[in-house]
Amino acid sequence: MEIIIMENLEKPSSKIIGLIGIGLVGTSLAINLIAHDYKVIGFDINEKQMKNFEKIGGMLANSPADIAEKTDVIVFSLLTSDIVLDVIRGKKGILSANKYPTTIIDTTTADPIKTDKIYSILLENNIDYLDATISGSSVQIKEREGTFMVGGNKSVYERHGDIFSAVAKETIYVGSSGTGARAKLAVNLVVGLNRWALAEALVFAQAIGLDLQKTLEIFTKTQAYSSILDAKGEKMINNDFTTQSRIRQHRKDVSLMIKMAQKENLQLQLSAQHLQLLDNMIKNGDGDLDVSSVIKAVRNYGLGNR
């Protein structure tokens, strides 16, 4: 595994790049690409997101096939592997275009087994594929503070270094195709449980009479510290659940972790309990809140209100 810092690379000249999926993360990626002189052609099935994309300087496409015919490199920022497959093979998908792109960079937090399938489909059609997952919220990505974990052919990765430089200060080349997707699940396992632990600790601290602002300060300066404190601590104590990353999206990630673990005859006991917690939150109507809202669920079960 190789870590490459790309902060000081020369700014690329104006280029055209495709973007499919213009939600929270996709919009953040677009903002940085446009700021680094890329002309970004985007598509999303959500008309509101398309209008917002146009306001930040993006150019609109009619379909994934339309983007394929206008660009050589396309970035995916989609919710699931099944959506990725539909964008590639579906009606007006990339493989229905008269011209194919040379490279697809897929930032989707995906099912690694399906990532392997996607790689094979694209390889058969002479399209290079990088599974380039990102660690960080949409706000962190907008500030170029996310970290890319990239799987795929190393020469393809290096050839597109200017793109990664535009959207992140740090990129880690993990290895062969599929390793980026697998790394993202391992990272999200830690991140999700850290958030849950932070939420429990804050509820506990308040219950035993500690000031929450002072508690955050203590956590920051002791072994309790993790970057989750910076990203979600203030949001938790201020009940600010404005969406940066959704509960239902993380629920999808945790289910993928458990699925992959079962394939290897491995039990993830903490993650299994975490999945149950997330399921309860979605059942209670909190699925579209920010992941910091896990503190709401902790308060409820802490009081015995499941």
NORHUWO-V194423 format. One record per helix or strand. SS is the DSSP state (H for helix, E for strand). FROM is the first residue (numbers start at 1). TO is the last residue. If there is no record, write none. Layout:
SS&FROM&TO + SS&FROM&TO
This chain:
E&2&5 + E&15&20 + H&24&35 + E&38&43 + H&47&55 + E&59&60 + H&64&70 + E&73&76 + H&81&89 + H&94&96 + E&103&106 + H&112&124 + E&128&135 + H&138&142 + E&147&151 + H&154&159 + H&161&167 + E&170&175 + H&179&207 + H&212&220 + H&227&237 + E&246&246 + H&247&263 + H&269&283 + E&290&290 + H&291&302
